[in-house]
Amino acid sequence: MANDWATFGADLHLELRGPRLRAGLMDALREAVRSGRLTAGTRLPSSRSLAADLGIARNTVADAYAELVAEGWLTARQGSGTRVARRADPRRTETARAASVRAVSARAGGGGRVAGGRAGGGGAAGVPVAVPPVPPRTPTPSYDLKAGTPDLASFPRAEWLKAYRRALADAPNEALGYGDARGRAELRTVLAEYLARARGVHARPERIVVCAGFVQGLALLGQVLRSRGVRDVAVESYGLGLHAGLLTGAGLGTPVLPFDERGTRVEELADGKAGAVGAVLMTAAHQFPLGGALPPDRRTALVGWARSSGAFVLEDDYDGEFRFDRQPVGALQGLDPERVVYLGTASKSLAPGLRLAWMVLPEELVGEVVAAKGTDGGSALEQLALAEFIRSGAYDRHVRRVRLNYRRRRDQLVAAVAAHSPETRVSGIAAGLHAVLALPPGTEQATLRAAAWHGLAVQGVDQFRRPTVAPALDGLVVGYATPPDSAWQGALEALMRVLP
């Protein structure tokens, strides 16, 4: 019949503006998702149905859908249709918050005035009704630019599922038991080959211990070092407080090494100014969060100090796969595998939710770390899946793909800052998943408040300063890898609005 198109799919109200139909349709769909009118998982009408509703060509709708799928706003799967992709929830508008307050007032006393926790005029015989105070609600940020997380939407689900299925099908029965505390031999074997090839690490499978994230690995090392009589583990002037806290929790002191324009001043170790230090925790390939690699002369001096004093260097190679403007800086461990403990993780290259990390240990520490770890061999199936994922080449392909995307975002960030705030210096951009934007002295906290006002989650440099280090830098640590593709442009625009 002539109007059989009217039975296809659900109705969808869209207002197309502008002379270009496809661009207008895409803008209208983005706004419907942004405002919350179209929630995650909502199935959209077919291209044929929506084209008939809007009176436009079907190809125009199909092209708009395809581009929004590529941008991450929509998903399209065979047999499931086109749906709204999972994204951050939109911020509640001021109108919605006001309506919420009015609803509380109405429930409490028939719409009476709320003051001092009471509402008048609505209780029985005019008795005031007590209204519990509405707790302040911290709005969910619209955009997340915090450092330390990759774009989780880019996780290679299909390839990972293939690897998981193959690993499960081939897994021996004993793999489902308690297993080796060092982790599955299959994963340790492929890690040894991969780390040697990609990061210059000298590794043998029997020296690798798989752990449930970097935090577990560092906690084990702290426990072992303390039992060996180590009193202090030096840390850098800027870094994650969680890591220093783990060492402190193990009973270790954490003296701070000074920092200058070339990075961490490791000479303080050799001349004894840092005290009787038995180990040092370093992000040598890409200092977190300020960026930059430890210069060659300081790398040599650091390893020389460890060798001459019998100390250890704990090398946190948290994002070593992501180098953009030059050849990768090899792991420090390659200079002396007996004095450097190499710690790597899949948290930045794949996803932190996998809870997979690894340590490449000096021979004298292997037995003690395994003993401290006990019978906890970790999740065997995830380890076998990662082993298959690396062995098949899928891991390398994924890293190359997301590296290109992250580099493109970095370039867009640098260009946007240059255009909007040319006096703002951007640093730490040769590698990694974040950049540091310098701010005028004394403006960091005000800028962070402005960012929160604009629905932007971002961190300040001061958040990573050790308590004993005097404030010296004002800036923002911008994690440009964190947002999904669909939110990246919005996050970048919000960031530009808060910069000086």
N, C-alpha and C positions, 0 to 999 in steps of 0.2 A: 504494500500500500504506500501511498505517497508520503506519509509521515511516519514510516516505520523507524526512522532515525531517532524519534523521540523516546523510544524505549531503551536506547543504548546508554548504560552507565548512569551515574548520579548527576544531578544538577550542580553546576558550579558557577557562582556569580563572580564575574570578572569585569572590570572596567578598563578597556583598552584606550590609552591616550597616545596622541602623536600620530604622524602620518605613516610610520613604518609599523606594519601589523605585527611582524615577528618580534621586533624589539619591544613593542607595546605589550604583547602577550607575555613575554618573558619577564618584563618588569612587574606586570600585574601578578604573576604567579610567585615571584620572589617576595613581593610585598605581602601576599596572602600567607606565605609561610612565616615571614618575619613577624607579622602581627599576631600569629597564633590562630588565624582563622582556619588554616590547613595544618593540622597537627601531624606529627611523625607517624608514618604508617598509613595515612589516608590514601585510599585508592582513587586515582584521578579518572575522569571519563576517557574513553578511547579517543584517539585523534579524530576518528570519523565523527563520533558523537559531538565532541567539543567544537569541531569545525562547523557542524550543522547548527549548533546552538548559537555560535558567534557570527555565522554567515560569512566565514572566510574559507580559504582553500585548505584542504586536509593536509597538504604538504607543508603549509605554514605551521600548523600545529605540530606535526611530526618533527619538523626541524627544531622548533622551540623546545619540545620535550627532550630531544636528543642532546641539545646544547646544555640544558639544565641538568641532565644526567651526567654529562661530562664535567660540569662545574660542581657536582656533588649535592645539588638541591633535591634532585629526584633520583629514584632507583628504578630500573626496569629489568624484570626477569621473565623468562619464558613461562607462561602459564599463570603468572602472578600480576601481570599488568604493570602500569606505571604508578609508583607510590611516592609519597613525600619521604625524603631521607631523614634519618635520625640526626638531629642537630641540637644545639643548646636551646633551652626553653627561652622564649621571649621574655623580656622584662615586663613586670606588671606596670601598667600605666598609672598615672596619678589618679585618673578617674576610677580605676579598679580598686585602688587602695581606699579612696574616699567611700566607694560603695561598700567595701568591707567594713569600714568603721560605722557607716549608717546601719548596716545589718546588725552589728553587735548592739548598737544603741536600741534598735527596734526590738530585738529579742529581750533586752534587759528591761525595758520599761515603756513599750509602746511608742518609741520614737522620742522620748524625753531627752533633755540635755544631759550629756555625760560629763561629770566633773568630780574629781576627787574620788573616783571609784564608785560613784553612786549615780542613779538616774531617778528623777522625780516624776510623779504623775502617772506611773504605770502599774504600781503595786496595788494589792488589795487594800481597800479603804484608804488609799493615798499613802500607804507606807512605802518609803523609798526602797528600791530594790538594789542590792549590792551588785556591782558589775566588776568582774575580775579585770584587772588592767590588761590591755592588749600588749604583749611583749613586743619590743622593737624587732622588726624583721629585716635581716640583712638581705638586700636584693641579690638574686643570682646574677653574676656578671653576664652581660651579653657576649662578651668576647674575652678569650683567655690568651694572654701572651706571656704566661709564666714560663720560665726556663725549666728544662729538665725532662720534658715529655715530647715524644715525636708526634706526628700526625697519626692518631690512632685509626682514623678512617682509611688510611693507606695500608693497613695491615693486610698482607696477601692471603685472604681467607681461603680462596679456592686452591692456591698452591699449597698452603699449609695443610688443608684437609687431605689433599692427595698424598702428601708426605706422611701424614698421621696414619692414613689408611694402609699405606705400604708398610710403614714401620710396625703397625699392629698386626698385620697379616704375617709378617716375617719374624715377629718377636718370639723367642723361645719361651717355653713355659716358665723357666726360672726367672725371666725378666719381671714376672709379676710378684716375685718374692721381695724380701727386704733388701737384698742386693749389697753391693760394695759401697762403703761410705764415701769412696772417692767419686761415685757416679758410674753410669754405664760406660763400659769399655768402648762401645761403638762411638759414643759422643766424644770421649777423650781422644780417641784415635783420629777422628776427622778434625777436631779442634787443633790438635798438634800440627797437622798438615796445614790447615787454614791460617793459623796464627803465624807460622813460619813464613808462609807465602805472602800474606797481606800485611803483617805488622812487624816482621823481622824478629819474632820471638823464638828463642831456642827452647823447644818444648819436646818432652817425651810423654807419652800417655800416662806412664806411671807417676809422673810428677804433677799431673793435673788433678785438681779436686773441684768437682762441680758443686755449686751451692745454690741455695734459694735466694738469689739476689746478692748484690754487692754488700748490703748491710750484714747479712749472715757471715760472709767471708771476712769482713773487717772485724766483726765481733769475735770470730774464732782466732784471728791473728792477735787481737788484743789479749785474749785469754792465754794464748801460747807464749807471747812475749813476756807477759807478767810472770808466768810460771818459770821462765828462764832467767828471771832476775832483772829484767829491763824495768827501769823506773819511769823514763820519759820517752814519749814519741813526739817529735817536733811536727808542727803543722804550719801551713802557709797562712799569711796574714788575712787572706780572704778565702772562704770556702763554706761548705755546708756545716752548720752547727751540729746537725745530727751525727756527722762522722766524728767530730771531736768529742761529742757526748758519749759515743760508744767506747772510745778509748778511755775516757774518764771513768765510765762505768766499770771498766775492767781494772780499775785501780792504777791507771797510768797518768802521769802528768803530761800536759800538752803545751810545752813552751812554743812560742810563736816566732817564726823566722821573718825578718823584715822584708819589705818589698820596695823595689824601685822601678824606674822606667824600663828596665830590661827583664823584670820578673823577680822571682824569689832569690834572695841573696844567700846562697848556700855556703858562702865562705864563713859565715857565722858558726857553722858546724865544726869546721876544721880548726878554727882558732879558739874553740872552747867557749865562746860568748853565749852559746845556746845552752850550756850546761852539759851534764853527763847524759847525753842523748843516746839511746840504743837503737832508734829507728826514726824514720821520717816518712810522713805521708805526703805524696806529691801528685799533682796533675801536670806532669812534665810536658806531654805532647800538646795540651791545650788547657792552660790554667783556667780553673773555674772559680769565679765567673768572669774574670777580667780579660781572658783570652791571651793569645800569644804562646809560643813554645819556649821552653827553657833554652837559652842560647847554648851552642855547642861547648863553649869553654866551661860553663856552669854544669852542664851534664857530665862532662869529664871530671870536674872537681867533685861533684856529688858522689859519683861512683868510686872515685879514688878515696874519699873520706870513708865510705862504707867498707871498702876493702881493707884499709889500714887500721880501722878501729874495730872491725868485726861486727859492725852494725848492719841493719837492713834498710833498704828503701822499699816502701810500699807504693807501687806505681798504679794509680787509678787511671786506667785508659778508657774513660767512660764513653768517648765518642770518636775513637781513632779512625773509624771508617769514613768520616765526613771531612775531607779536605777539598778545598775548591780552587785556590789560586796557585798552588805549588804542589810538588811531589809530597806524598805523605811523610810526616816525621816519624821515623821508626821508633819502636818501643825502646825505652831506656833499658829494659831487661836484656836486650841484645848485647849490651856492653859488659855485663857480668851476671850471668844467670844464677850464680851462687850467692850474690848479695842483694839481688833485686827480686821482690815478689811481684809478679804481674797479675793484676786484677782486671778482668774484662767482663762484659755483660751484654745480653741481648735486649736490654731495656730501651736503648736509644735506636738501635738498628731495626728492631721488630716491635716489641711492646713490653712495658714493665710487668703487665699482668701475667706473662709467662713464668716469672720468677725463676729465671735461669741466668746464672753467672758462673764464673770459673776463676780459679787461681792457678798460676803456674809457679810452683814452689822450688826454692833451693832444696837440694837433696836432704840436708840436715833437718829441714822443717817438716818434711812430708809425714813422717811417722807421728810427730806430735800433733799436727793439725788433724790428721785422720783420727787419732785417739780422742781429741777434743770434740770432734764431730760426732763420734759415737756410731750408732747404727743407722743414722739418718742418711740414706742414700738419695733422697729426693724422689720426685715423680719420674719413674722409669719411662712411662709412655711419652711424656713431653720431651725427655732427653733423647729417646729413640727417634721421635719425630724431627727434632732439630738436627740430629745426625743425618737423617735422610734428606732433610731440606738443604743442608750444606753440601752433602755428597752429590746431590743431583744437579747442583749449579743454581738452584732456585734462589738461594741466599745471595749469591753474587749478583744475580739479575735484579733482585729486589733492591739491594743496596744501591746499585747504579741508577735504578729508576727514581728512587726517592732522593738520591743525591742531586740529580738534575732538578727536581722540583724544589728542593730546599735552596739550591743555588739561585734559582729564578726568584724565589721569595726574598732571599737576601738582597739581590740586586734591586728588586722593587722597593725594599725598605730603604736602601741607601739612596736611591733616586728620589723617593718621596721626601726624605729628610733634607736632602740637598735643595729641593724645590721649595719646601715649606719653611724650613728653619736652617738656612745655610750656615749659621754660626755653630750649629750643633755638630760635634765631632763624633763619628761612629767608629768604634774600634772592636777588635776581637773577631773580625769577620773573615779571616782567611780559612777558618775551619769551624766545625761544630754546628750547633742548632740554635745559637743565640748570639746577640750582639749587645754591646754596651754603648748607650747614648749618653755622652757627657752633658751635664747640666750646669748652669751657673752656680757658684757656691751659695749654699744656704737655701736652694730651691727644691731639693729632692722631695721633702715631705709634702710641700704644697702641690707639687706635680702629681704625687701619688694620690692625694685627695681629689684633685681634678680628674684623674683617671677613673677613680671609683665613681665619681659623679656621672661620668660618661659611660658607665657600665663596662669599664675595661679593667681586667685583672692583670696587673704587671708588678714587677718587683723592683725595689731600689737597691743600689749597690750596698748601701749601709746595712741592709738585712744580712749580708754575708760577711761583714767585718767582724773579726774576732774581738771579744770584749776588751782585751788589753791593748788593742791597736787604736791609736788616736784617729779621729775622723779626718780624712784627707781628700776624699773623692765624693762628688755628688753625681748621680747618674741613674739611668734606668737599665735594667737587665731585661732585654726583650727576647723572648723565646719565639722566634718567627716560625718554628716548625710545629708549634702546638695546635693552632686552629686547623680544622678541616678546610679543604679548598673552598667550600661554599661560604665560609665565614672569614676568609683571609682578607678580602678587600674591605669588608666592614671593619675588621679589627685594625687594619692599617689606617683607614680614615679616622677612626676614633683616636688612635695614637697621635695622628697629626694635630688633632684638635686640642691636645693637652700639652704639646711641646711649646716652649717659649717662642 
